[in-house]
Amino acid sequence: IKLDPTYYSGESLTIEVTGNDDGSEYIQTASLNGDSLEKCWFRHSDIVKGAELSITLGPEPNKDWGAQNPPPSQSRVLE
């Protein structure tokens, strides 16, 4: 995704997906800029300078991935 230089200092947001086979629709792992991403969200500030999001898919849900640390907007709802 090309980032508009009027609004963003980075050039692009690249999304790489591996394991995207027929029937593999569940996120197993993810990383953002090479760092493991254990939550199912990231901040706008994490990508405005350009970023690389890598996602690995599999045929069964990984019920541990993204189950902790809800987005800040949802944190208040869950308290």
Biotite code that builds the C-alpha atoms (Angstrom):
import biotite.structure as struc

atoms = struc.array([
    struc.Atom([0.000, 0.000, 0.000], chain_id="A", res_id=1, res_name="ILE", atom_name="CA", element="C"),
    struc.Atom([1.588, 3.248, -1.114], chain_id="A", res_id=2, res_name="LYS", atom_name="CA", element="C"),
    struc.Atom([1.449, 5.901, 1.605], chain_id="A", res_id=3, res_name="LEU", atom_name="CA", element="C"),
    struc.Atom([0.624, 9.444, 0.533], chain_id="A", res_id=4, res_name="ASP", atom_name="CA", element="C"),
    struc.Atom([3.664, 11.657, 1.281], chain_id="A", res_id=5, res_name="PRO", atom_name="CA", element="C"),
    struc.Atom([1.313, 14.529, 2.078], chain_id="A", res_id=6, res_name="THR", atom_name="CA", element="C"),
    struc.Atom([0.273, 12.705, 5.241], chain_id="A", res_id=7, res_name="TYR", atom_name="CA", element="C"),
    struc.Atom([2.907, 10.039, 5.926], chain_id="A", res_id=8, res_name="TYR", atom_name="CA", element="C"),
    struc.Atom([6.685, 10.111, 6.168], chain_id="A", res_id=9, res_name="SER", atom_name="CA", element="C"),
    struc.Atom([7.007, 6.483, 5.026], chain_id="A", res_id=10, res_name="GLY", atom_name="CA", element="C"),
    struc.Atom([6.713, 5.203, 1.499], chain_id="A", res_id=11, res_name="GLU", atom_name="CA", element="C"),
    struc.Atom([4.582, 2.093, 1.920], chain_id="A", res_id=12, res_name="SER", atom_name="CA", element="C"),
    struc.Atom([2.891, -0.493, 4.085], chain_id="A", res_id=13, res_name="LEU", atom_name="CA", element="C"),
    struc.Atom([3.798, -3.951, 2.815], chain_id="A", res_id=14, res_name="THR", atom_name="CA", element="C"),
    struc.Atom([1.651, -6.922, 3.813], chain_id="A", res_id=15, res_name="ILE", atom_name="CA", element="C"),
    struc.Atom([3.160, -10.367, 3.261], chain_id="A", res_id=16, res_name="GLU", atom_name="CA", element="C"),
    struc.Atom([1.032, -13.462, 3.834], chain_id="A", res_id=17, res_name="VAL", atom_name="CA", element="C"),
    struc.Atom([2.424, -16.996, 3.924], chain_id="A", res_id=18, res_name="THR", atom_name="CA", element="C"),
    struc.Atom([0.452, -20.214, 4.147], chain_id="A", res_id=19, res_name="GLY", atom_name="CA", element="C"),
    struc.Atom([-2.383, -18.701, 2.147], chain_id="A", res_id=20, res_name="ASN", atom_name="CA", element="C"),
    struc.Atom([-3.516, -22.092, 0.871], chain_id="A", res_id=21, res_name="ASP", atom_name="CA", element="C"),
    struc.Atom([-7.036, -23.310, 0.296], chain_id="A", res_id=22, res_name="ASP", atom_name="CA", element="C"),
    struc.Atom([-8.558, -23.795, 3.763], chain_id="A", res_id=23, res_name="GLY", atom_name="CA", element="C"),
    struc.Atom([-5.829, -21.871, 5.628], chain_id="A", res_id=24, res_name="SER", atom_name="CA", element="C"),
    struc.Atom([-7.706, -18.826, 6.777], chain_id="A", res_id=25, res_name="GLU", atom_name="CA", element="C"),
    struc.Atom([-6.667, -18.421, 10.409], chain_id="A", res_id=26, res_name="TYR", atom_name="CA", element="C"),
    struc.Atom([-3.792, -16.265, 11.633], chain_id="A", res_id=27, res_name="ILE", atom_name="CA", element="C"),
    struc.Atom([-1.130, -18.366, 13.335], chain_id="A", res_id=28, res_name="GLN", atom_name="CA", element="C"),
    struc.Atom([1.524, -15.704, 13.845], chain_id="A", res_id=29, res_name="THR", atom_name="CA", element="C"),
    struc.Atom([2.172, -12.135, 12.809], chain_id="A", res_id=30, res_name="ALA", atom_name="CA", element="C"),
    struc.Atom([5.034, -9.682, 12.953], chain_id="A", res_id=31, res_name="SER", atom_name="CA", element="C"),
    struc.Atom([5.356, -5.973, 12.362], chain_id="A", res_id=32, res_name="LEU", atom_name="CA", element="C"),
    struc.Atom([8.728, -4.709, 11.148], chain_id="A", res_id=33, res_name="ASN", atom_name="CA", element="C"),
    struc.Atom([10.316, -8.002, 12.184], chain_id="A", res_id=34, res_name="GLY", atom_name="CA", element="C"),
    struc.Atom([8.994, -7.890, 15.754], chain_id="A", res_id=35, res_name="ASP", atom_name="CA", element="C"),
    struc.Atom([6.514, -10.536, 16.881], chain_id="A", res_id=36, res_name="SER", atom_name="CA", element="C"),
    struc.Atom([2.989, -9.161, 17.016], chain_id="A", res_id=37, res_name="LEU", atom_name="CA", element="C"),
    struc.Atom([1.091, -10.904, 19.806], chain_id="A", res_id=38, res_name="GLU", atom_name="CA", element="C"),
    struc.Atom([-1.941, -8.650, 19.704], chain_id="A", res_id=39, res_name="LYS", atom_name="CA", element="C"),
    struc.Atom([-4.485, -8.409, 16.889], chain_id="A", res_id=40, res_name="CYS", atom_name="CA", element="C"),
    struc.Atom([-4.015, -4.666, 16.430], chain_id="A", res_id=41, res_name="TRP", atom_name="CA", element="C"),
    struc.Atom([-1.335, -2.035, 16.039], chain_id="A", res_id=42, res_name="PHE", atom_name="CA", element="C"),
    struc.Atom([-1.223, 1.719, 16.347], chain_id="A", res_id=43, res_name="ARG", atom_name="CA", element="C"),
    struc.Atom([-1.369, 4.180, 13.492], chain_id="A", res_id=44, res_name="HIS", atom_name="CA", element="C"),
    struc.Atom([2.000, 5.514, 14.666], chain_id="A", res_id=45, res_name="SER", atom_name="CA", element="C"),
    struc.Atom([3.483, 2.027, 14.048], chain_id="A", res_id=46, res_name="ASP", atom_name="CA", element="C"),
    struc.Atom([2.907, 2.267, 10.300], chain_id="A", res_id=47, res_name="ILE", atom_name="CA", element="C"),
    struc.Atom([3.076, 5.949, 9.271], chain_id="A", res_id=48, res_name="VAL", atom_name="CA", element="C"),
    struc.Atom([6.838, 5.796, 8.768], chain_id="A", res_id=49, res_name="LYS", atom_name="CA", element="C"),
    struc.Atom([6.388, 2.763, 6.515], chain_id="A", res_id=50, res_name="GLY", atom_name="CA", element="C"),
    struc.Atom([6.024, -0.778, 7.762], chain_id="A", res_id=51, res_name="ALA", atom_name="CA", element="C"),
    struc.Atom([6.116, -4.443, 6.897], chain_id="A", res_id=52, res_name="GLU", atom_name="CA", element="C"),
    struc.Atom([3.340, -6.650, 8.256], chain_id="A", res_id=53, res_name="LEU", atom_name="CA", element="C"),
    struc.Atom([3.958, -10.397, 7.932], chain_id="A", res_id=54, res_name="SER", atom_name="CA", element="C"),
    struc.Atom([1.141, -12.859, 8.589], chain_id="A", res_id=55, res_name="ILE", atom_name="CA", element="C"),
    struc.Atom([1.284, -16.662, 8.647], chain_id="A", res_id=56, res_name="THR", atom_name="CA", element="C"),
    struc.Atom([-2.004, -18.487, 8.096], chain_id="A", res_id=57, res_name="LEU", atom_name="CA", element="C"),
    struc.Atom([-3.050, -22.028, 8.976], chain_id="A", res_id=58, res_name="GLY", atom_name="CA", element="C"),
    struc.Atom([-6.108, -24.300, 8.745], chain_id="A", res_id=59, res_name="PRO", atom_name="CA", element="C"),
    struc.Atom([-7.015, -24.215, 12.462], chain_id="A", res_id=60, res_name="GLU", atom_name="CA", element="C"),
    struc.Atom([-7.535, -21.194, 14.728], chain_id="A", res_id=61, res_name="PRO", atom_name="CA", element="C"),
    struc.Atom([-4.633, -20.291, 16.991], chain_id="A", res_id=62, res_name="ASN", atom_name="CA", element="C"),
    struc.Atom([-6.724, -19.414, 20.018], chain_id="A", res_id=63, res_name="LYS", atom_name="CA", element="C"),
    struc.Atom([-3.698, -17.964, 21.822], chain_id="A", res_id=64, res_name="ASP", atom_name="CA", element="C"),
    struc.Atom([-2.753, -15.448, 19.129], chain_id="A", res_id=65, res_name="TRP", atom_name="CA", element="C"),
    struc.Atom([-4.398, -12.058, 19.560], chain_id="A", res_id=66, res_name="GLY", atom_name="CA", element="C"),
    struc.Atom([-6.438, -13.188, 22.565], chain_id="A", res_id=67, res_name="ALA", atom_name="CA", element="C"),
    struc.Atom([-4.675, -10.897, 25.031], chain_id="A", res_id=68, res_name="GLN", atom_name="CA", element="C"),
    struc.Atom([-4.417, -7.115, 25.107], chain_id="A", res_id=69, res_name="ASN", atom_name="CA", element="C"),
    struc.Atom([-7.584, -5.832, 23.424], chain_id="A", res_id=70, res_name="PRO", atom_name="CA", element="C"),
    struc.Atom([-7.283, -2.582, 21.470], chain_id="A", res_id=71, res_name="PRO", atom_name="CA", element="C"),
    struc.Atom([-7.181, 0.500, 23.716], chain_id="A", res_id=72, res_name="PRO", atom_name="CA", element="C"),
    struc.Atom([-10.679, 1.518, 22.602], chain_id="A", res_id=73, res_name="SER", atom_name="CA", element="C"),
    struc.Atom([-11.995, -1.860, 23.789], chain_id="A", res_id=74, res_name="GLN", atom_name="CA", element="C"),
    struc.Atom([-10.020, -1.965, 27.038], chain_id="A", res_id=75, res_name="SER", atom_name="CA", element="C"),
    struc.Atom([-12.484, 0.312, 28.780], chain_id="A", res_id=76, res_name="ARG", atom_name="CA", element="C"),
    struc.Atom([-15.453, -1.736, 27.607], chain_id="A", res_id=77, res_name="VAL", atom_name="CA", element="C"),
    struc.Atom([-13.986, -4.932, 29.098], chain_id="A", res_id=78, res_name="LEU", atom_name="CA", element="C"),
    struc.Atom([-13.211, -3.450, 32.533], chain_id="A", res_id=79, res_name="GLU", atom_name="CA", element="C"),
])
